[in-house]
Amino acid sequence: MFSLAQILEWSAGRLVNGEDWKEDARTFHVSKLAPLRGSSRTDLSFFFSKDYQEEIPLAQPGVLITGEAFVGPLKESRLPIWSRSAIIACQDPYLVMARLSAKFAGLGEFDERGSLARGIHPTAVVHPSARIASSASIGPNCVIERGASIGENSSLVAGVFLGAGSSVGEDSILFPNVTVYHQCRIGSRVRLHSGVVVGSDGFGYAPERVNGKTISHQKIHHLGGVVIGNDVEIGASTAIDRGTLEDTVIEDLVKIDNLVQVAHNSLIRKGAILCGMSGVAGGSVVGRFAYLGGRAIVINKAEVGDESMLAADCVVTKDVPAGAQVAGSPHRPLRDYLKIQARLGRLVDQAREKKGDAT
Protein backbone atom coordinates (compact mmCIF):
# COMPACT_ATOMS: atom_id res chain seq x y z
CA MET A 1 0.00 0.00 0.00
CA PHE A 2 1.08 3.57 -0.64
CA SER A 3 0.28 6.64 1.42
CA LEU A 4 -1.28 9.79 0.06
CA ALA A 5 1.94 11.58 0.94
CA GLN A 6 3.85 9.25 -1.39
CA ILE A 7 1.28 9.73 -4.17
CA LEU A 8 1.60 13.51 -3.83
CA GLU A 9 5.38 13.27 -4.08
CA TRP A 10 5.42 10.93 -7.09
CA SER A 11 2.75 12.89 -8.98
CA ALA A 12 4.25 16.31 -8.20
CA GLY A 13 0.62 17.33 -7.64
CA ARG A 14 -1.28 19.31 -5.03
CA LEU A 15 -4.19 18.37 -2.81
CA VAL A 16 -6.96 20.72 -3.94
CA ASN A 17 -9.76 19.84 -1.51
CA GLY A 18 -7.85 19.84 1.76
CA GLU A 19 -10.47 22.04 3.43
CA ASP A 20 -13.20 19.46 2.83
CA TRP A 21 -11.14 16.26 3.05
CA LYS A 22 -9.76 16.09 6.57
CA GLU A 23 -7.65 12.94 6.78
CA ASP A 24 -3.89 12.67 7.35
CA ALA A 25 -1.90 12.29 4.10
CA ARG A 26 0.73 10.22 5.92
CA THR A 27 -1.67 7.61 7.29
CA PHE A 28 -4.23 7.37 4.49
CA HIS A 29 -3.32 4.58 2.05
CA VAL A 30 -4.46 3.12 -1.27
CA SER A 31 -3.67 -0.37 -2.52
CA LYS A 32 -4.40 -0.40 -6.25
CA LEU A 33 -5.23 1.57 -9.39
CA ALA A 34 -8.85 1.29 -10.50
CA PRO A 35 -11.23 2.71 -13.11
CA LEU A 36 -13.60 5.45 -11.97
CA ARG A 37 -16.74 3.33 -12.20
CA GLY A 38 -16.89 1.00 -9.25
CA SER A 39 -13.86 2.44 -7.45
CA SER A 40 -13.71 2.25 -3.65
CA ARG A 41 -11.93 3.82 -0.70
CA THR A 42 -8.70 1.85 -1.12
CA ASP A 43 -8.41 2.68 -4.84
CA LEU A 44 -6.57 5.36 -6.78
CA SER A 45 -8.40 6.55 -9.91
CA PHE A 46 -7.75 9.09 -12.68
CA PHE A 47 -9.91 11.67 -14.42
CA PHE A 48 -8.14 13.27 -17.39
CA SER A 49 -10.77 13.37 -20.15
CA LYS A 50 -14.34 14.59 -20.58
CA ASP A 51 -15.05 11.17 -22.09
CA TYR A 52 -15.27 9.85 -18.51
CA GLN A 53 -17.30 12.63 -16.90
CA GLU A 54 -20.43 10.46 -16.73
CA GLU A 55 -18.56 8.06 -14.45
CA ILE A 56 -17.69 10.71 -11.85
CA PRO A 57 -21.04 10.49 -9.99
CA LEU A 58 -20.48 6.71 -9.65
CA ALA A 59 -16.88 6.99 -8.46
CA GLN A 60 -15.79 6.66 -4.84
CA PRO A 61 -11.98 6.29 -4.93
CA GLY A 62 -9.83 7.06 -1.95
CA VAL A 63 -7.65 9.23 -4.19
CA LEU A 64 -8.53 10.90 -7.48
CA ILE A 65 -5.84 12.39 -9.72
CA THR A 66 -7.03 14.91 -12.27
CA GLY A 67 -5.92 17.89 -14.35
CA GLU A 68 -6.02 21.50 -13.23
CA ALA A 69 -8.79 22.26 -15.73
CA PHE A 70 -11.17 19.85 -13.98
CA VAL A 71 -10.73 21.19 -10.44
CA GLY A 72 -13.24 24.03 -10.73
CA PRO A 73 -16.03 21.95 -12.31
CA LEU A 74 -15.54 19.17 -9.74
CA LYS A 75 -15.83 21.63 -6.86
CA GLU A 76 -18.87 23.32 -8.33
CA SER A 77 -20.59 19.99 -9.03
CA ARG A 78 -21.23 19.45 -5.28
CA LEU A 79 -20.86 15.72 -5.88
CA PRO A 80 -19.91 13.53 -2.88
CA ILE A 81 -16.51 12.78 -4.45
CA TRP A 82 -15.31 16.28 -3.54
CA SER A 83 -15.43 15.56 0.18
CA ARG A 84 -15.02 11.77 0.20
CA SER A 85 -11.90 11.51 -1.99
CA ALA A 86 -8.51 13.12 -1.77
CA ILE A 87 -8.34 15.03 -5.05
CA ILE A 88 -4.90 15.71 -6.49
CA ALA A 89 -4.40 18.10 -9.41
CA CYS A 90 -1.33 17.81 -11.61
CA GLN A 91 -0.14 19.07 -14.98
CA ASP A 92 -0.45 15.80 -16.91
CA PRO A 93 -2.57 13.15 -15.15
CA TYR A 94 -2.23 10.67 -18.03
CA LEU A 95 1.55 10.76 -17.74
CA VAL A 96 1.27 10.43 -13.97
CA MET A 97 -0.92 7.35 -14.45
CA ALA A 98 1.81 5.78 -16.58
CA ARG A 99 4.47 6.50 -13.96
CA LEU A 100 2.39 5.31 -11.03
CA SER A 101 1.49 2.10 -12.86
CA ALA A 102 5.14 1.08 -12.43
CA LYS A 103 4.89 1.62 -8.68
CA PHE A 104 1.68 -0.37 -8.33
CA ALA A 105 2.82 -3.18 -10.64
CA GLY A 106 4.81 -4.66 -7.76
CA LEU A 107 1.88 -4.73 -5.33
CA GLY A 108 -0.07 -7.53 -7.00
CA GLU A 109 -0.28 -11.08 -5.76
CA PHE A 110 1.61 -12.37 -8.81
CA ASP A 111 4.99 -11.07 -9.95
CA GLU A 112 5.38 -10.64 -13.71
CA ARG A 113 8.91 -12.00 -13.41
CA GLY A 114 7.64 -15.35 -12.18
CA SER A 115 8.08 -17.17 -8.90
CA LEU A 116 11.89 -17.36 -9.09
CA ALA A 117 13.31 -14.19 -7.52
CA ARG A 118 16.98 -14.92 -8.25
CA GLY A 119 19.07 -17.82 -9.47
CA ILE A 120 18.80 -20.51 -12.11
CA HIS A 121 15.91 -22.95 -12.24
CA PRO A 122 17.03 -26.61 -12.20
CA THR A 123 15.37 -27.29 -15.57
CA ALA A 124 17.31 -24.50 -17.33
CA VAL A 125 20.17 -25.48 -19.63
CA VAL A 126 23.11 -23.09 -19.26
CA HIS A 127 26.42 -23.42 -21.12
CA PRO A 128 29.43 -23.33 -18.77
CA SER A 129 30.86 -20.31 -20.60
CA ALA A 130 27.72 -18.19 -20.17
CA ARG A 131 28.03 -15.25 -17.79
CA ILE A 132 24.99 -14.69 -15.58
CA ALA A 133 24.84 -11.99 -12.91
CA SER A 134 24.14 -13.24 -9.40
CA SER A 135 20.98 -11.10 -9.19
CA ALA A 136 19.56 -12.41 -12.48
CA SER A 137 16.67 -14.85 -12.70
CA ILE A 138 16.61 -17.77 -15.14
CA GLY A 139 13.24 -19.53 -15.18
CA PRO A 140 12.12 -23.03 -16.12
CA ASN A 141 13.24 -24.56 -19.42
CA CYS A 142 15.38 -21.64 -20.52
CA VAL A 143 18.41 -22.33 -22.73
CA ILE A 144 21.50 -20.11 -22.48
CA GLU A 145 24.08 -20.86 -25.15
CA ARG A 146 27.85 -20.55 -25.30
CA GLY A 147 29.32 -17.13 -24.45
CA ALA A 148 25.96 -15.48 -23.74
CA SER A 149 25.68 -12.97 -20.89
CA ILE A 150 22.87 -11.65 -18.69
CA GLY A 151 23.16 -8.50 -16.58
CA GLU A 152 22.13 -7.64 -13.04
CA ASN A 153 18.45 -7.99 -12.08
CA SER A 154 17.41 -9.25 -15.50
CA SER A 155 14.90 -12.09 -15.80
CA LEU A 156 14.24 -14.78 -18.37
CA VAL A 157 10.83 -15.93 -17.24
CA ALA A 158 10.38 -19.38 -18.84
CA GLY A 159 11.22 -21.18 -22.08
CA VAL A 160 13.51 -18.39 -23.28
CA PHE A 161 16.32 -19.16 -25.75
CA LEU A 162 19.42 -16.92 -25.69
CA GLY A 163 21.81 -17.77 -28.50
CA ALA A 164 25.58 -18.03 -28.55
CA GLY A 165 27.39 -14.76 -27.92
CA SER A 166 24.18 -12.79 -27.30
CA SER A 167 23.79 -10.47 -24.35
CA VAL A 168 21.05 -8.98 -22.18
CA GLY A 169 21.75 -5.85 -20.15
CA GLU A 170 20.55 -4.93 -16.67
CA ASP A 171 16.96 -4.84 -15.38
CA SER A 172 15.53 -6.38 -18.53
CA ILE A 173 12.80 -8.99 -18.73
CA LEU A 174 12.22 -11.60 -21.43
CA PHE A 175 8.77 -13.12 -21.10
CA PRO A 176 7.95 -16.79 -21.87
CA ASN A 177 9.10 -18.27 -25.17
CA VAL A 178 11.17 -15.34 -26.38
CA THR A 179 13.86 -16.39 -28.86
CA VAL A 180 17.09 -14.44 -29.25
CA TYR A 181 19.38 -15.88 -31.91
CA HIS A 182 23.18 -15.77 -31.79
CA GLN A 183 25.25 -12.56 -31.69
CA CYS A 184 22.43 -10.19 -30.72
CA ARG A 185 22.75 -7.44 -28.12
CA ILE A 186 19.84 -6.38 -25.93
CA GLY A 187 20.21 -3.32 -23.72
CA SER A 188 19.07 -2.46 -20.21
CA ARG A 189 15.47 -2.05 -19.02
CA VAL A 190 14.19 -3.85 -22.12
CA ARG A 191 10.91 -5.78 -22.15
CA LEU A 192 10.44 -8.50 -24.76
CA HIS A 193 6.98 -10.06 -24.64
CA SER A 194 6.03 -13.65 -25.36
CA GLY A 195 6.86 -14.98 -28.80
CA VAL A 196 9.25 -12.18 -29.78
CA VAL A 197 11.97 -13.39 -32.17
CA VAL A 198 15.18 -11.39 -32.36
CA GLY A 199 17.83 -12.22 -34.95
CA SER A 200 16.08 -14.54 -37.38
CA ASP A 201 17.35 -14.39 -40.97
CA GLY A 202 16.08 -11.67 -43.23
CA PHE A 203 14.02 -12.66 -46.26
CA GLY A 204 16.80 -12.69 -48.83
CA TYR A 205 17.28 -14.97 -51.86
CA ALA A 206 19.23 -14.65 -55.08
CA PRO A 207 17.42 -16.12 -58.11
CA GLU A 208 19.32 -18.76 -60.07
CA ARG A 209 18.47 -18.55 -63.76
CA VAL A 210 19.09 -20.80 -66.76
CA ASN A 211 18.35 -19.40 -70.21
CA GLY A 212 16.61 -16.46 -68.59
CA LYS A 213 14.27 -18.61 -66.52
CA THR A 214 14.37 -18.86 -62.76
CA ILE A 215 14.98 -22.44 -61.64
CA SER A 216 15.70 -21.95 -57.92
CA HIS A 217 16.32 -19.45 -55.12
CA GLN A 218 19.75 -19.32 -53.48
CA LYS A 219 19.47 -18.39 -49.82
CA ILE A 220 21.47 -15.38 -48.60
CA HIS A 221 22.82 -16.21 -45.16
CA HIS A 222 22.56 -13.17 -42.92
CA LEU A 223 25.81 -12.55 -41.05
CA GLY A 224 24.93 -9.37 -39.19
CA GLY A 225 23.17 -9.24 -35.84
CA VAL A 226 20.56 -7.20 -34.03
CA VAL A 227 21.31 -4.41 -31.57
CA ILE A 228 18.51 -3.27 -29.26
CA GLY A 229 19.11 -0.19 -27.12
CA ASN A 230 17.93 0.73 -23.63
CA ASP A 231 14.34 1.24 -22.42
CA VAL A 232 12.86 -0.57 -25.41
CA GLU A 233 9.62 -2.57 -25.29
CA ILE A 234 8.63 -5.06 -27.99
CA GLY A 235 5.17 -6.64 -28.12
CA ALA A 236 4.16 -10.26 -28.46
CA SER A 237 4.95 -12.20 -31.66
CA THR A 238 7.03 -9.43 -33.22
CA ALA A 239 10.05 -10.38 -35.37
CA ILE A 240 13.28 -8.37 -35.66
CA ASP A 241 15.45 -9.80 -38.47
CA ARG A 242 19.23 -9.76 -38.32
CA GLY A 243 21.21 -7.76 -40.85
CA THR A 244 22.74 -9.20 -44.00
CA LEU A 245 26.29 -8.02 -43.28
CA GLU A 246 25.66 -5.18 -40.82
CA ASP A 247 23.37 -5.09 -37.78
CA THR A 248 19.69 -4.26 -37.63
CA VAL A 249 19.45 -1.52 -34.99
CA ILE A 250 16.65 -0.57 -32.60
CA GLU A 251 17.71 2.55 -30.71
CA ASP A 252 16.82 3.64 -27.16
CA LEU A 253 13.21 4.32 -26.08
CA VAL A 254 11.63 2.62 -29.10
CA LYS A 255 8.21 1.04 -28.44
CA ILE A 256 7.00 -1.71 -30.80
CA ASP A 257 3.53 -3.25 -30.64
CA ASN A 258 2.43 -6.85 -31.20
CA LEU A 259 2.77 -8.59 -34.59
CA VAL A 260 5.24 -6.14 -36.10
CA GLN A 261 7.90 -7.02 -38.71
CA VAL A 262 11.24 -5.21 -38.75
CA ALA A 263 13.33 -6.48 -41.65
CA HIS A 264 17.08 -6.87 -42.11
CA ASN A 265 19.37 -3.82 -41.88
CA SER A 266 16.57 -1.52 -40.77
CA LEU A 267 17.29 1.34 -38.40
CA ILE A 268 14.59 2.34 -35.94
CA ARG A 269 15.76 5.57 -34.34
CA LYS A 270 15.27 6.77 -30.78
CA GLY A 271 11.73 6.93 -29.42
CA ALA A 272 9.90 5.72 -32.54
CA ILE A 273 6.49 4.07 -32.12
CA LEU A 274 5.48 1.11 -34.33
CA CYS A 275 1.84 0.08 -33.87
CA GLY A 276 0.41 -3.39 -34.36
CA MET A 277 0.89 -5.24 -37.65
CA SER A 278 3.06 -2.49 -39.13
CA GLY A 279 6.07 -3.49 -41.20
CA VAL A 280 9.45 -2.01 -42.05
CA ALA A 281 11.18 -3.50 -45.09
CA GLY A 282 14.89 -4.11 -45.49
CA GLY A 283 17.29 -1.20 -45.18
CA SER A 284 14.61 1.29 -44.17
CA VAL A 285 14.98 4.03 -41.56
CA VAL A 286 12.29 5.17 -39.14
CA GLY A 287 13.16 8.54 -37.63
CA ARG A 288 13.32 9.75 -34.05
CA PHE A 289 9.93 9.77 -32.34
CA ALA A 290 8.19 8.95 -35.62
CA TYR A 291 4.84 7.18 -35.39
CA LEU A 292 3.69 4.27 -37.59
CA GLY A 293 -0.04 3.57 -37.29
CA GLY A 294 -1.48 0.07 -37.36
CA ARG A 295 -0.65 -1.92 -40.53
CA ALA A 296 1.47 0.91 -41.92
CA ILE A 297 4.17 -0.31 -44.31
CA VAL A 298 7.56 1.18 -45.22
CA ILE A 299 9.11 -0.23 -48.41
CA ASN A 300 12.77 -1.13 -48.93
CA LYS A 301 15.31 1.60 -48.17
CA ALA A 302 12.71 4.32 -47.63
CA GLU A 303 13.33 6.82 -44.85
CA VAL A 304 10.61 8.09 -42.53
CA GLY A 305 11.65 11.46 -41.11
CA ASP A 306 11.89 12.43 -37.46
CA GLU A 307 8.56 13.09 -35.69
CA SER A 308 6.54 12.22 -38.78
CA MET A 309 3.25 10.33 -38.52
CA LEU A 310 1.97 7.52 -40.75
CA ALA A 311 -1.76 6.85 -40.61
CA ALA A 312 -3.12 3.33 -40.26
CA ASP A 313 -2.84 1.25 -43.47
CA CYS A 314 -0.43 3.77 -45.00
CA VAL A 315 2.07 2.45 -47.55
CA VAL A 316 5.24 4.53 -47.76
CA THR A 317 6.76 4.27 -51.23
CA LYS A 318 9.43 6.97 -50.93
CA ASP A 319 11.03 9.13 -48.26
CA VAL A 320 8.76 11.00 -45.85
CA PRO A 321 9.97 14.44 -44.69
CA ALA A 322 10.51 15.15 -41.01
CA GLY A 323 7.35 16.23 -39.22
CA ALA A 324 5.05 15.18 -42.09
CA GLN A 325 1.65 13.54 -41.64
CA VAL A 326 0.85 11.08 -44.42
CA ALA A 327 -1.86 8.57 -45.30
CA GLY A 328 -3.02 6.30 -48.09
CA SER A 329 -1.47 3.86 -50.54
CA PRO A 330 0.74 5.12 -52.00
CA HIS A 331 1.26 7.65 -49.25
CA ARG A 332 0.47 11.32 -49.73
CA PRO A 333 0.09 14.30 -47.37
CA LEU A 334 -2.75 13.69 -44.93
CA ARG A 335 -4.61 16.81 -46.01
CA ASP A 336 -4.58 15.70 -49.65
CA TYR A 337 -5.68 12.20 -48.67
CA LEU A 338 -8.65 13.52 -46.72
CA LYS A 339 -9.68 15.77 -49.63
CA ILE A 340 -9.58 12.79 -52.01
CA GLN A 341 -11.71 10.71 -49.66
CA ALA A 342 -14.24 13.54 -49.36
CA ARG A 343 -14.48 13.91 -53.15
CA LEU A 344 -14.87 10.16 -53.60
CA GLY A 345 -17.67 10.22 -51.08
CA ARG A 346 -19.43 12.99 -52.99
CA LEU A 347 -19.05 11.07 -56.26
CA VAL A 348 -20.64 8.01 -54.68
CA ASP A 349 -23.52 10.12 -53.35
CA GLN A 350 -24.03 11.71 -56.78
CA ALA A 351 -24.05 8.30 -58.46
CA ARG A 352 -26.70 7.10 -56.02
CA GLU A 353 -28.82 10.19 -56.68
CA LYS A 354 -28.64 9.68 -60.46
CA LYS A 355 -29.54 6.05 -60.10
CA GLY A 356 -32.49 7.02 -57.95
CA ASP A 357 -33.67 9.54 -60.61
CA ALA A 358 -33.44 6.89 -63.32
CA THR A 359 -35.73 4.54 -61.42
N, C-alpha and C positions, 0 to 999 in steps of 0.2 A: 504494500500500500504506500501511497505517496501523500504527503501533507499538502495543504493548500499553499503553504509557504514555499515548498519546493516547486509547485506548479507556477506560482508567480515568478519565481526566479528563472525557471527554464523558458517561460513564455515571454519574458521581459514585458509583461503586461501590468495592468493596474486594476485593483479591485474598485469597481465603480459604484457598488451599492452597499458600501460599508456602513452607512447610517441605518439601513433597514435590515441588514444581515449581520447578526451580532456575535457570531461564533469566533473562536480563536483560530487564526490561520495556521498556527503551529500544531494544534491538536486535531483539527478536522482533516480527515483522510478520504481518499477515493481509491478504488481498487481496480477499475477498468475503464476503457473507453467504450462509449455506447452511442447508438443513434439517438436523436432527440425523442422520437416516438417510443414510449415504453421505458424511458430512462428512470433511474431511481436514485436514492440519496447517496449511494456509494459509487455512482457513475460520474464520469467526466464526458460532457457532450460539447459539440461545436455548432455554431450558427454563423455561417459566413455567406449565405446566399438567400435572396428572397424566395427562391424555389422551395425553401423549407419553412416558410413563415407559418403555414397552416399547421405545422407540427408543434409550434411553440406552446399553444394552450394545453397540449397533451404531455408536455415534457416536465419532468421533475428531477433533473440531475442534481447531484450535490454541487457540481461546479459546471458553469457554462462559460465557454470561451467564445468571444464574438469580436466583430470589428467595431471601430469607433463610430462608424456611421449608424450602427444599430442601437447604440446605447440610449439615445433620446427616445426613439419609438418604443423600446422595451419599457422604459420608465413610465412613459405616458400611457402605455397599454393597461396599467393597473392589474396585470395578470399576476397570479400567485407566484410565478417563477421569480419575480423581482425580489421578493422577500425570503423565499424558500431556498434559493440557490445562490451560491457565491458567483457573481458575474464578473468575469475578467475581460477587459478590452485590450486588444493589441493591434498592431499595425497590419499584420497578415495572418489571420487565424488559420487559413488553409496550410500555410507553411508551418505554423506552430503545430498543427495536427500531425503533419509528417514527422516533425522532430520528436514530438511526444510519443508517437507510435513506437519509436525505437526504445524508449524508456519502458513502456508498458509491455513490449514484446517478451520481456524476461519474467513477467509476473504470472504467466499462464501455468497451468498444471503440467503441460508438455513442452519440452524444450525443442526448438526446431533443429538443434544440432544432435538430437538423439539422446539415448540414455547413457552413452559413454562420455563422461566429462573429459578425461584425458587418457592417453595410452593407446595401445593397439589391441584390437579385438582378436581373440585366438583364432578366428576363422580367416583373418586377413592374411594375404600372401605378400611378404615384403622382401625384396632382394637385399642381401647383406650390404650392398654398397649404397643403398638409399639412405638419405640423411633426413631424419624426422626430428623436429624440435620436441623437447620433452613435454611442452604444454599442448602439443597437437593431439587431435583425436582421430583415430583411424577406425571406422566402424566395420560391421560384419561384411565379409566377402569382398573387401576391397583388394585390389592388386596394385602394388607399387613396384615398378620395374627398375632395372639397373640404372644407377646414377641419378635417380629422381630425388627431389628435395621438397620438403614441406616446412613452412615457417611457423613461428610461434603462434599459438592460439588458433590455428587453422583446423578445420574439420572436414573430413571426408565421411559423409554420413553412412552410406551403405552401398555396396556394389559398385563403387567408383573404380575406374581404371586410370592410372597415371603412368604414361609411357616412359620409355627409357630417356633419360636426360632431361625430362620436363621438370618444371618447378612451379610451386605455389608459394606466394608470399605470406605475409602475416595476416591474421584475423580474417581469413577468407573461408568460405564455406561452399563445398561442392555437395549438392543434394544427391539422393539416390540415383544410381545408374548414369552418372555423368561419365563421358569418355574423353580423355585427353590423350591424344596420340603422342608419339615421341618428339623430342626437341621443341616443345612449346613452353612458353613462359607466361605465367599468370601472376598478376601483381597482388597487392595487398588490399584487403577489404573488398574482395570480389565475391559476388554471389552467382553461382552457376546452378540453374534449376534442373530438375530431373530431365534426363534425356538429351541434354546439351552434348554436342559433339564438337570438339575443338581439334583441328589438325587433320581432318580427313582430306584425301586428295581432291584437288580441283577437277573440274570436268574438262579434261583436255585430251584430245586425240588427234593424231596426224593421219589424214587419209592416205592409204596406199592405193595407187592407181596403176592399171595396166591398160595400155591402148586408150587412155583417157577415161576409163571406167573405174570407179571405186570398187575394190574387191575386199578391203578390210579396213580396220581402224587401229592404228598403232598407238598404244597408250603412252602418254607423256607422264613419266614418274615425277612427282612434285617433291623437290629437294629442299624447299624453304620450310619455314615453320610458321607459327602463329605467336604474336606477342600481344598480350592483353595487359593494359595499364592498371592503375589503381582506381578503386571506387567504381568499378564497372559492375553492372548487373545484366545477366543474360537469361531470358525466359526459356521455358520448357520447350524441348524439341527443336531448338535452333541449331543450325550448323554453321561453323566458321571454318572454311577450307584453308589449308596451308598454301603458301606461295609456291610458284613454280621453281624459281631459283632464289628469290628474295622472300622475306616474311610478309604475311598478311598482318596488318597492325590495327589494333583497336586501342585508341588512346584513352587517357584518364576520363572518368566521369560519364562515359558513354552508357546509355541505357537501351537495351534491346529487348523487344517483346518476344512472345512465344512464336514459334513457327516461322522464323526469319532465316533467310539464306544470305550469307556473306561469302562471296566467291574469292578465288585465289588472287593474291596480290592487291586486294582492296585496302584502302586506308580510310578508316572511320575516325575522324578527328575529334578532339576533346569535346565532351558534352553533347554529342549528337544523340538524337532520339530516333529509333527505328521501330515503328509500330508493327503489330502483328501481320504476318504473311507478306511483309515487304521483302524485296530482293535487291541485292547489289551485285552486279555482274563483275567479271574479272577486270582488275586494274582500275576500278573506279575509285573516286574520292568523294567522301561525304564530309562537308565542311564543319567547322566548329559550331556547335549548338544549332545545327540544321535539324529539320524535323521532317521525317518521312511518314506520311499517313499510311493507314492500313492498305496493304496490297500495292503500294507504290513500287515502281520498278525503275532501276537505273541501269542503262545498257553499258556494254563494255567501254571502259576507259573514259566515261563521261565524268565530269566534275560538278558536284553540287556545291554551290558557294556557301560561305559562312552565313549562319542565321537565316538561311532561306527555308521556305516551307513548301512541301509537296503535298497536295491534296490526296485523299484516298483514291486508289485506282489510277493514279497518274503514271504515265510512262515517259521517262526522261530519255530523249533521243540525242541530246547534245548538251553542252555545258549550261548550267543554270547560274546566273549572276548572284553575287552575294546579296542577301536581303530580299530576294525575289519571292513572290508567291505564285505558284504555277499549278495548273490542273489540266486534266484531259490526256488523250492519247492520239497523236503525240502531244507532248506538253506545250502549253502556251501560257501567257500571263493570265492570272486568275480573272482579272476584269474582262479580258477578251473572251475567256471560256464562258463566263456567266452571261455575257451578251449573246453569244452563239446559242446557248441553251434557251434563253428567253425568246430569241427569234424562231428557233425550231418549235418551241411551244406554240407561238402564235401561228406558224404555218400549219401545225396540226389542227389547231382550233378552226382556222379558216377552211381547211379541207373538210372538216366535219360539218361546218355550216353550209358549204356548197353541196355536200352530199345530202344534207337535210332538205335543201331547196329543191334538189332534183327529184326527191321522192314526194 
